[in-house]
Amino acid sequence: MDKTILIIRRTDFGSSTCPSYWVEKSASSLERATEYLVALQTLNNDKAISYSLFNAFGQFDVDEKEKAVEENA
């Protein structure tokens, strides 16, 4: 079974209560997905846009992302 991790972009539109979601990138490992996530967050200068990691079970915990980033630093 393939493990696919999605990097999801969420865009908030001002006072609208319905944000927009878009699959920005996909990866086959948490390490690679974290690299993509860090790169996208670093390049992002728009406060209305945020990125999250999702797999088949839901959103990844923030602590897991931070540990993965620290190990690769």
Secondary structure as GFF3:
##gff-version 3
##sequence-region A 1 73
A	DSSP	beta_strand	5	11	.	.	.	ID=ss1
A	DSSP	beta_strand	20	27	.	.	.	ID=ss2
A	DSSP	alpha_helix	30	43	.	.	.	ID=ss3
A	DSSP	beta_strand	49	55	.	.	.	ID=ss4
A	DSSP	beta_strand	58	59	.	.	.	ID=ss5
A	DSSP	alpha_helix	62	72	.	.	.	ID=ss6
###
